[in-house]
Amino acid sequence: MRMTDLAAMHAGESGTVTRLDGGTGASKRLEDMGIRPGVRVTKISGQIMHGPVIVGVGSARLAIGHGMARRVVVAAD
């Protein structure tokens, strides 16, 4: 298992969220979307260094900004 952020993961790669970096507002926003420690996520797609990152959380697909995706630390499989 390797630790990485959601933005740096490859499309199709899955893992478990271990922590959310950043301030209270950013963490709350991510948690409100269902991205919180202990949850399995799958990166669906994303652009290198910019643009939205599409992530699967359960049966939902979410688009989050690249900067926000960098705050999600994942233990990738």
Secondary structure, 3 states (H helix, E strand, C coil): CEEEEHHHCCCCCEEEEEEECCCHHHHHHHHHCCCCCCCEEEEEEEECCEEEEEEEECCEEEEECHHHHCCEEEEEC
